[in-house]
Amino acid sequence: NDPVYLVKRRGIATAYRAANLEQERSREREYRARIRRETIAAYGGKCACCGEATPEFLVIDHTNNDGAAHRKEIGASGGGAIYRWLKKNSYPGGFQVLCHNCNMSKGFYGSCPHSEK
């Protein structure tokens, strides 16, 4: 709790990161990828609409179409923040996995052609 100590520690951490930048960036990329994989798996691991299971095509969707309000509420500016929030909150309801196509169709047209069949 000593402010001088905290400033000193922050300086040490900053210097370490600068000296090991590529290693730190790699570690952060791996962490983000792991959290994303865990989150998608927690919500079924495939598109809830069409069944697409290729990980690169999948995203988390707010089932109540309140994603913008939710992101604003929790101060999230990107997908990584949502994945961290979902994990921290034990993967609550109100979310699903969709592929990018089904998610964009839902966003632009209100529904996906897959769900209309």
Stockholm file with secondary structure:
# STOCKHOLM 1.0

chainA/1-117         NDPVYLVKRRGIATAYRAANLEQERSREREYRARIRRETIAAYGGKCACCGEATPEFLVIDHTNNDGAAHRKEIGASGGGAIYRWLKKNSYPGGFQVLCHNCNMSKGFYGSCPHSEK
#=GR chainA/1-117 SS CCHHHHHHHHHHHHHHHHHTHHHHHHHHHHHHHHHHHHHHHHTTSSCTTTCCCCGGGEEEEETTSCHHHHHHHHTCCSHHHHHHHHHHTTSCSSEEEEEHHHHHHHHHHSSCGGGGC
#=GC SS_cons         CCHHHHHHHHHHHHHHHHHTHHHHHHHHHHHHHHHHHHHHHHTTSSCTTTCCCCGGGEEEEETTSCHHHHHHHHTCCSHHHHHHHHHHTTSCSSEEEEEHHHHHHHHHHSSCGGGGC
//
